Amino acid sequence: MEQSVGRVETRFATLDGEFVTHRGEVIPEVTLAYEMYGELNERRDNLVLAFHALTGSQHAAGWNESVEGVEGRWTDEVYLGWWDGFIGPGKAIDTDQFAVMCVNYLGGCYGSTGPSSIDPATGEPWGSRFPQLALIDVVDSQVRLLHHLGIERLHAVVGGSVGGLMCAAIASKYPDLVSTVIPVAAGLEVTSLQVLHNFEQMFAIVTDPEFKGGDYYPGPGPELGLALARMVGHKTFVSIDALRERARNEIIRRENLGGYEVGHPLESYMLHQGQKFVQRFDANTYLRIMTLWQQFDLIGEVGVGGESMTDLLARCSHQRWHAFTIDSDVCFYPDEQEHMVGVLKAAGVPVRRFTVHSDKGHDSFLTEPELFTALMRDALT
C-alpha cells in the first residue's frame, strides 16, 4: 500500500577541501543541501540517487515547511516534495526496498552553495563572481558528497529532463559507481530548439535593468526578466492541450502591462506562473543551471578519451539503461530518446525504452506517477 514518507528535513554537508570546476575555477568551500528517504542496508548499496529538474530542489518527497537559510524562497508551493507521488513505501521508488537521496545542485538556491550564498572571502553574496558551471561539476560535487557519506556504490540513478542529462553524465564518468540508469524525458545532447528556448530565457534575465550584472542582492533583482523566462520555458514543459485545460478556469487578472491589458485566460495563466515563480527562485541560479544545460557536452565534460558518443558509452556496457519517453513531450522530443537508445545499442549497452502516453507533455514525469510506476518498479528491480 502506498504511503507518504511523512515530514522530512533537509540536511547539509560541507565537502572536504576546495572544489575546482571543470573550467579550472576554484570554490574554496562547498556545502550541499540534501534529503534522504528510506534506510541504507548493511552493505550501503541500495541507494537510488535522484537528480532534480531545472528548478527543482533537494526536497523530492514528503512534507518540509522550512529549510535553514532559504526561508524567503521556501514558499508553500514547495512544501510537498516535487516527486512525492513517485517516492515512498509502495510507490515507484519503494522506500521499503531502497534508500533515496536527492541533492540541491551546486549553484542552487535552496541551501547548496550558489550565487546567493555568502563568499567567505568577502562576507558578501557571490553574485556575479560565482563561477560558471558545467553539468559535470554538479555530478562531481554529488559524487564527492557520496564519498563523504561513506557510499561507494549506487543501486540506480534516476532523473527527468536536466536530471536525465545528469544520469548520462554520472553513468559515463563513473561507470563502476552505478548499475542501473533511468533517464526520463531526456537525451544525450542539446537540441537546436532547446538552445533557442534557453537563450530566450537567459536574454530575458540579463537584459532586465534590475539584473545589474548579477549583483542585485539584497534587492528583489530582475523579477520581470525572471518571470518572462519562466513563461518562455513553461510552454515547452506543458502541452498546448494541457495549457488550455489549465487556463480554462483561470481568473483573468486584468493587469495593465505598459499599455496592454491582459484579457485572455491563457495570458492570465502564464502571467500567474511567472509571478509566483519569482517568489521561490533566484535569477542567478536560473542562469547557472540554464547555462550548464545550454553548453552541455557529454564527451568534452566526461573527458575520458574517445572521439564519439559510442566510444564514451561503451564504458557503460555492464550497466542497464531504461529510457523513458513521453509521447507528447515538446521539450525533449521522443526523437531524443530514440537517438539515445540507438547510440547505447551501438555501444553494446543493455537498454530498454518505455513510452508513456500522456496529453500533459514534458511535465507528465512530475504530475502523473500512475503512468510510470509499474515500469519504473520493473526497471529498479
N, C-alpha and C positions, 0 to 999 in steps of 0.2 A: 504493500500500500504506500502511495506517495505521501511524503510528509515534508515539512519545511525544516531547514537546518536551524531555524529559530533566530534568536538575537545573536549577533556576532560583533566582533571588534576588529578594527584594523590594527595590525602590528607594524613595527618599524625595525629595520635592521640597517646599521651603518657598515658598509663594506670596509674591509681592511685595506689600508693604503690608498693611494690616489688612483683615479680612473683616467686612462689615456684613450681618447676616442679614436675611431678609425682614421680620422684625418690628422691625428697627432696632437690634438689639443688636450690640455690637462684639466681635469676637475679634481681639486685637491681632496674633496670628501663627498661621498655619495651615500645618501640614505634612500632606501626603497621602502615604500608602503605596500603591505601585502595582507591577504587574508587566507586562512586555511579552513577547510571543512572536512569532516571525517577524521579518521585516525590512520597514521602510518603504521604499517605492520612491523614485525620484528626485523625483517630484512630491509625495511625502509625502501622498498622498490615498488610500492603500489600507488605512487603519486601521479596524478594527472595534472599537468601544468596547462592552465587555460590562459590564452592571450586575449585581451580585450580588443575591441574595435577602436576606431579613430578617436571617439570622445568618451570612451568607457573609463572604468576605474578598477581598482583592486576589489571593489565590492560586488562580487559576482552572484552571491546567494545570501539568503536570509535578510534580516532587518537590522539596519545600522543607522541610528539617528544623528550621529556626530562622529567626526574624525578630527583629532587634535591638529590644530594649526590651519585648518581649511574651513572653519565654520561659515565664513561668508559665502562660499560656493556650495556648501553641502545643503542644498535645498531639498524640500520634501519630495521632489521629483526623483531623487536618487536614494531615498531611504531603503527601498526594496532593491535587492541585488538585480543587476541587469540580466543575469541568466538564471534567475530563481526557478523558472519553470523547467530548467534542464539539470540542476544540481541539487541533490538531496536524497534521502532514503527512498529507494524505489524509482527514482527518476532516471533519465537518460544516462547521466553520470552518477551512478549509485554510490552514495557515501557510506552505505553498509559494506561495500567492497573496496572502495577507493578513497584515498585522501585526495583532496583537490586544492590547488593553490592558484591564486591569481595575484598578479603584481601590477601596481600602477607603473606605467612606463617611465624610465629615465627621461627627464624633460617634462614630466607631467605636472599636474596642478592639484593633485589630491593626496599629497603627502610625500611623494618622491621628489628628489632634488630636481629642480627645474628653474626656468627663468624667474619665477616669482619667489623662489627661495632666497634666503639670505646668504650672500657670499661672505664666508668667514674672514676673508682678507679685508673687506671694506665695511662690513656691518650693514650693508645696503642690499636690496634685491639685485640679483644678477642682471635682470633686464636684457638689454641688447648684447651684453658681454657673455651671456651664456652660449656655449659652443653650439654650432650647427651639428646635428647628429645624423649618422647613418642608421639605417634599420638594424644593422648588425650590432651597433652599440647597445641598443635595447636588449637584444638577445644576449650579448656578452655580459651585461650587467646582471641579468637574471641567472645566468649560469654561475656567476660568482656568488650570488645570493644562495643558490642551491648548495654550493660547496661550503659556504659559511654556515649553513644549517645542517651540514653533515649528510647531504643527499647526493649520492653518486650515480643514481640510476632512476630514470623516469619510466613509468608504465606507458604513458602516452603524452602527446602534446595535442592540443585542440584549440582552434581559434577561427573566428569568422572575419571576413573582409581583410583589413590590415592585419588582424590577428592570424589569418591564414598565411599571409606572407611570412610572418614570424615563424610559423610552423615549418615552412620550407627552409628558412634560414638556419634554424637550430638543428633541424634534422641533417642538413648537408654539412654544416660546420662541425657539429658534434655528433657524428653518426653512431658512436658507441654509447651515447647517453640515453637514447630513446629507441624504442622498438616499434611503436605504433604512432602514426602521424595522421591527423584528421583535419585537413584544411576545409573550411566551409565557405562557399561563395567567395572564392579567392582565385589566385593564379600564380604564375611564376614570373611574370613581367608586368611592367606598367604599360597600359594601352594608350594609344594616341588620344582617345576620348577622355580617359582619366587625366592625362596631362592637361588637356584643355580645361576640364572642370576644376581641377585642383588649382590651376593658375588663376582662373577667375576668382576663386575664393581667396587666395593669397593676395591678389591685387586689391580686392575689396578692403582687406585689413590694412595693408601698408599704405594705401592712399588716403585713409581716414586721417584728417589732421590731428585727431586725438591720439593717434598711434605714437607719435613723437619718436620715431625711430626705434621703438621698443622700450623706451624709458618713460613709461606713463605712470608708474607706481608712485604714490598710493592712490592716484586718481582713478576714475572709472575706466579710462582707456578708450579704445576705439569701438564703442558699443554699436554704432551704426554699421561700421565695416564688418564687425564680427557677426552681427545679425544677418547682414546680406550674405556673408559667406555661408552661414548655416542654411539660408534659404536656397542658395545655389546647390549646395550639397544634398539637401533634403530631397529634392525632386529626383535624384538618382537612387535614393535609398528606398523610396516607396513608389510602387507602380502608379500610373495615372488613374487606373480604376480605383485603387485604394485611396488615393488622394481625393478623388471626387466623393467617395463614400464618407471619408472623414470630415470633409468640408461641408457636407450636405446640411448638417445641423449646427454649423458654426455660427456663432453670433457675430454679425458684421460690426466690427468696430470702425465707425466712420471717422477714422483719423485723417487729418489733412497732412499729406506728405509734400510739403513745399509747393502747394497749389493743386496737387492731385488728391482727390478724396477716395479712399478705399470704398468700394461698393460691390464687390463680388465675394461670395463665400470662400473661394479658393485664395483670393488675395488676403482676406482676413485670417484664414488658417495659416498661410505661410508667414504672415507678419507675426502672428502669435508664436509660431515655432522659433522664429529668430529672436523675439523679445525675451522669451523665457530661457533660451539658451545662454544669452549673455550673463544671466544671473548666476549660472553654475560653471562657467568655463573661462579660462584665461586665453587671451588672444595670442600671446607669445607661445604658449604651449600648443595652441592650434597650428601656428605656423611651423613649429619644430616638427610636430608629428606629420603634418601635411608634407613638409619638405622631405622627410625621410621616406615617405611613400612616393613622392614625385620623382626622387632620384634613386629609387631602389634599383640595385644592380646585383643580383644574386651571385653571379660569377665573380665580379670585381670585389664584392664585400666579403665573401667567404674566403677568398684568397688562398686556395689550396692547390692551385695549378689547374691545368685543363683548359682547353680552348672552346669548349662547347658546354651547353647545359647537360647534354647527355653524359659527357665525361664527369662533370661535377656530381650528378645524381647517381652515377654508378657506385659512389661511396655508400649509398643507401640501400644496396641490393639485399641486405639482410633484414630490412625494415618491412613493415606492412603499411601501405598508404590507403586511405579511404577518402576519396574526393567527393564532396557534396556539391551538387548543382541545384540552383533554384531556377525553374524554367522561365519565370517572369523577371529575372534579375536584369536591370539595365545599368548596374554599376560594374559588376564583374559578370559580363555576359556568359552564358553557357559555353560559348566557344573557348573561353579561357580555361575552363576545366577539361574540355576535350583536348586542348593543346597540352595541358599538364599531364593528362593520362597518357597521351601519345609519347611524350618525352620520357616519362617514367618507364613505360614498357620498353622503349628503345634502350634504356639504361639498365634493363634487367631487374627493375624494382617491382615486387608484387603490389598490384594496385587494383582497387575496385572503385567504380564510380556509381554514386547513387543520385538519382534525380528526384527532387521534391517538387511536386506540382502545387503551385500556390498562385493566387492572384494578388499577393501582398508585396511582391518584388523582393529586393535585397534584404529588407528588414524582416523577412519571414524567419530568418535564423535567430531573431531575437524574440519574436512575438508568437510563433506557432510551434511550441515544443512537441505537440502531439504529432506533427508531421515527421519529426526527426527521431523520436525516442527509440522506437524499435530498431531502426537502422544503426543508431549510434551505440546502443547497447551491444548489438552484434559486432560492431567494429571494435569495441573495447574488450570484448571477451573472446 
